[in-house]
Amino acid sequence: QTTQQPTGARKNLLKMRLIVVLLVGVLTIVNGFQSTAVRRNTSKVQKNLKYLGKSSSSPLFMPTKTLAASTDGGDSKVVPDLPDWDPTNWTPKRLHNTAFFRFSAMLATIGVASYAIGSSPVKVSAKASATIHILAFATWFGSMAYTTFIGGITMFKNLPRKTFGKLQSKLFPIYFNLCAITILLQILTLNFLPTVVTKKATVALGVSLVMTVLNLFYLEPTSTKIMFERYALEETSGGKDTDKYKKLAANFGKFHGMSSLTNLIALCGAIAHGFYLATALVV
């Protein structure tokens, strides 16, 4: 028994290190992905802002002269001309805005909480992994619930159709990447949870991961591609009356429907996993 404990402790610490490395990699990749995406779309955003400045009544999208003429007091309220706005430089870079600082703060919080309850290093490893599991689940479920029932519906009701579609085409890849990463973190940390959770949760998480990956690599990109093809036809004279447009509309409805269904299945998997976690709390 004395020889088995160090071996188990080493295994737990090794798993913990692997999870830490994965978290660092995830934060680095997501941060780099977002920065690259913003840089690539800077010129497109600036062009779109010129259109928004002409079509929008919101002061946020009104050029300087238009805003000054429309407000009381003449030049009392003046904002910079938004076509010159650079979305890659909203605020100066600060240490607290880096992925490394945020990740360090998360680890430090776990360390302080473990120290407060006087846990040994081996127990800290297990409890830290369980904490990562709970936080990953909360992030996953919260993101799905907000995107499905609040964010998407609100944007659909309040944005022009094409603006909504273009915005979703940028949000969905990040959304499905986040879901896939948080599900993987939960699968990697399942062994640190009670047995009553791990047996059934493996199936729920596995199904959700398959649905999410299917959406990430096939259904969502295909739906987005068809959507932009429809937009291009709508810009041509009589484009909506062509057989090609009708076919694109039918295909978009099909793939969008399948994407919504797989997302719903993944959401049901999250609810099931939440129920399994709750059973471990009830004695």
C-alpha positions, 0 to 999 in steps of 0.5 A: 500500500505504501508503494501504491500511493506514490505511484498514484500521486505521480499519475495524478500530478502527471494528469494535472500537468497535461491538463495545465499544458492543454489549457495554456495551449487552448488560451494561446490558440484562441487568443491568436485565432481572434487576433488573426481574424480581427486583422484579416477583417480590418479592411472589410470592417472599415468599408462596411462602416462607410455604408453604416455611416450612410444607412444608420441613425445611431450616433455610433455609426454617424460620421463627424459632420452628420453627428454635429449637425444632428445634435443640439449645440452644433459641435458640442458632441463630436466623435472621430470619423469611424471609417478611420477606426482601427478595430485592432487597436481599441485599447493599448495593450496591457499585461492584464489583457494577455492570455498568460495573465488570465491563465495565471490568475485562474491557477492562482485562485485554485492554489489559494483556495486549496491552501485555505482548506489545507489540502496536500499536494496530491489532493490539490491535484485531484481537486484542481482537476475537478475544479477545471471540470466544473468550470469547463462545464459551466462555460460550456453550458452557459455559452450554449444557453446564451447563444441558443436562447438569448444572443442569437434571438436578440441579434436576429430581431434587431439586426438587418438580415445580412448584418446578422448573417455576417456576424454569425459567420464570425461568432459560430466558429469561435462558439463551436471551438469553445464548446469542443475545447470545454467538452474535451477538458471535461472528458480529460478530468472525468477520472477525478470525479465520483464513479456515479458521475463518470460512468454515465457522463462519458456517454453524454459528453461523447455524444455532445462532442461528436455533435459539436465537431460535426457542426464545427467542421461540416454543418456550420461552414457549409451553411455559411458558404451557402448563405454568402452565395445567396447574398451574392445572387441577391446583389445581381438583377433578378438573382432571387428569381433564378433556379440557382437561388431557389436551390441555395435557399433550400440547401441553406434551410436543410443545413441550417436545420441540421446544424440547429438540431445537432446543437440542440442534441449537444445542449441536451447532453450538457443538461444530462451531464449537469444532472449527473454532476448534481447526483454526486452532490445529493446524498 
